[in-house]
């Protein structure tokens, strides 16, 4: 089953009580954009805003880490997202932060999670209806069923790194992977996790959409990524790592996990090994 739905598909079901439509827009701090303010100004009808930084673990300084399942359930239930919904996620970049929320819902055990292909930009380019103002959802019940196989922590990635197995894929730009470019977050070391492979997430997308399964398989084959092996994706803070996880699953990988702390955790630790 494809993780994507088309704008035509969504338009036909926009008023359906079975659909929970979620705006997952998020931007790098340097962009100086406020996704919630932009949502209030204009969003797809019936959508609610998912605050990636707000629905997160507040006991850590690391950005937008997964919250406890019970806290997640409470927060998304208040957004009107329940067990029976087909959850459709979009962002206003086309395909950037939506995969992070797609992965988050799946990690929390959601039954049916999709991404709007082309996101907000495609919907808007087709002159489809829009809404303004804050959302007023009716609360629902979301039952968390956490899936630990979709998540990796520092210790698990450190163990994989020591094996130099080539199963850790880094979605950051290549010059950050090599250490030639500084990290956008202050105080982080430059370089990459030993034994990891550079796989910039931008290779997998074009014009705000994921490339075809055939193109993705070619890209991974040329990079010598073995899709039959368990794979772990990482990036700066877990956003584009989720784009990479999505691309791997579309290409046919069966076991893909995201390193939630990613380089913000790894590059911020004094004891983490780093290669350049």
N, C-alpha and C positions, 0 to 999 in steps of 0.2 A: 504494500500500500504506500503510495507516494506521500511524503510528508507535506507536500504542497497542495493548495487549492487555488483555483484561478479566480480572477475578479468576477467573471461571469457566474461561477459557482456560488461565490459569496453573495452577489447581488440577488440571486434567486432565493437565498435563504436568510436575507438580512433581518427579517422580522421573526424568524423562527425562534421559539423559546428553547430549542435544543442547541443553539449556538451561543457561545460566550466569546465575544470579540474583544481582543486585548491589544492596546497600543503599547508596545515595548520599546519605544524610542529611547535612546541613550546616546550621549556623545562624549568624546574625550574632553577632559577639562579645558584643554587649549582651545577648543571650538567656541567656548563661552556662549553656549546655547542652553536654554532652559526647556527641556522637553515637556515638563508638565505645563508650563505657561503656553507653549505652542499647542499642546493638546486642548487646553481650554479655548484657545482662539479658533481651532479648527481640527476636527477629527472625523473618522468614519462614524456614521450613525450607529448608536447603540454600543460603541466601544467604551471600555473602561481603561484607565491608565495604570500600568504596572510600573511601580517605582523600583528600578533595579537596585538603587542604593538604599532605598527605604525598607524593602522586603528582604532583609539580609541579617546576618549575624552581627549583633551590636556589641558582642563581648570581645571582639577583636578589632585591631586597627587596620587589618587588611580590608580592601574595598569589596563590597557586594559579595561577600562569602555566603554560601548557602545557610539559611537559618535552620533552627531546629524544625523538624517536620510539623510538630503541633503548632508552632508559631506561624509557619507558612500556611497551614490549613486555616487558621483563624483569620489571617490577613486576606487570603484570596477568597475565603467564604464571604467576608465583608464586601468584596468586590462583586459578589453575585455569581461566583464561579463554583459550580458544584460537581458532584460525582458523575452525573448523567450527561454533562455537557460535552459537545465537541468544541474544543478550545481552538480558536483561530487567532494566530498572533501575527502582527505586522509591525514594521517600523517605518519611519519617514526617511530612511536612507535607502530603502529598497531591500537590502539584506545585510544587516550589520549587527544589530543588537537583538533582533527577533530570535535568532538561533540560541542565544543565551537563555532566554525565557522558555523557549521550546525544550531545551535540555533540562532546565530547572523543573518544569512541570513533569517531565518524564522521570527525573530522579525522585520526585515526590510521589510517583505512582499514578499519575493521571492516565485515564483510560484512552483518550483519543485527542492528540495534540497535532495541529497542523500549522503551517505557515502560509500566509497569503503571498503568492508568487508576484514579485514586483513591488509588493508593499504599498505604502501610501502614495509614492510617486506614480505608480502605474494607475492606481485608482483615480487619482486626481487628473492624470493625463487623459483619461477617458470621460472626463466631465461628469463623474458620478456624484451622487448627493453627499453632502458633508453636514456636520453638526457643530455647534459651539457650546461652550459652558461646561461646568463640572458634570460628571456622570452621577446618576442617582440610582444605583443598582439595588435590587431587592436581595437581601442576604441569602446565601445558600450554604449547603453543607458540603465541604470537601474533606474526604477521608484520606489522610496521608498513608501511603504504603511505600516507605523509603526503599530505594533500589541502590544499595551500596556498590554494586558492580559498575555503576556509571560514574563513580567519583573516585579520585585518588588524592591522597594527602602527601605531605612532604616525605615521610618515611618510606612510603610505597614507591615514590618516584626515585628517591635516593637509592633504594635497592635495585630498581630497574637500571638506573644509571651505572651502577657498579658493574653490571653485566655487559655494558656496551653493546646492547642487543639491537639498537636501531629501531626500537618500538616507541620511542618518545618523539613526537613531531611538534615542532615549534612554529606557531602561526604568525610570529612577529615578522616585520620586514627583515630582509636578509642582512642589511647593514647593522641592525640591532643584534641579530643573532651572532654575527662575527665580532661584535664589540667595536666596530668602526664608528658607529653612531651612539651618542649617549641615550640613556633611558629618559623618557619624558617625565617620569616621577623622580623627584630629587632623592638622593641618598642611596640609590641602587647601584650595585656593581654592573659592569657591562660584560657581555658575552653570552654564553649559553650553558645549558645543563650538559655535562659530559656524556657523550654517547648519543645525544639527540640529533635529529635531522632537521634542517631548515625546510619548512613548507609554508611560505607566506600565504595567508588566507586569500589574499588578492588574486592569487593564481587560479582560484576556484570559482571566481565570480566574474561577471561581465555585465555592465549596465544595470547593476542592482539585482541581478538574478544569478542563481547557481547554474553552472555549466551542466551540460547533459551528462548522464551516467557514463556514456562512452568516452567523452572528453575527460571526465574525472578519472576513470580507470587508466587512461593513457598517461595523464599527469602523474598519477601515483606509481605506475609501472616504470616510467622514465626516472623517477626519483628512487626506485628500488624499495618501495614500500610494499611489504608483504601483507596483503589484506586478509590473509588467513590467520595471522597472529593477533594476540591481544595488543591493542594500541592505546597509547595515552597521548592526549593533546594538551598543549600548554601555550601560553601567550604572555601578555603583560599582566592581565588581571582576570582572565577567564572569559572574556567576551569573544574575541576572534578564535580562541581555542574551540568554542562551541560552533562557530562557522566551519572550522576544520572537521569537528566531530560529525556534523551534519553531512558534509561532503564525503567523508569516509563511509558513512552508512549508506548513502545513496550509491556509492561505487561498489558496495557489496561487502564491506567489512562487517563482521558479526560481533566483535567484542571491542568496543570503543569507550574509553573513559576520559573524563576531563580532569586535569589537575587544577583544582579549584583555586588554590593560592597562587599558582603560576609564578611568573618572574617577580611579581611584587613581593611574594614571600621568599622565593629562592634567592633573588638578588639582594634582598634586604637582610639576610642572615649572615653573620660573620663566619659561621662554620660550614657554609655550603660550598662545595667544589664548583669551580667555574672554568670553562674553556673559552678561548678566543680564537 
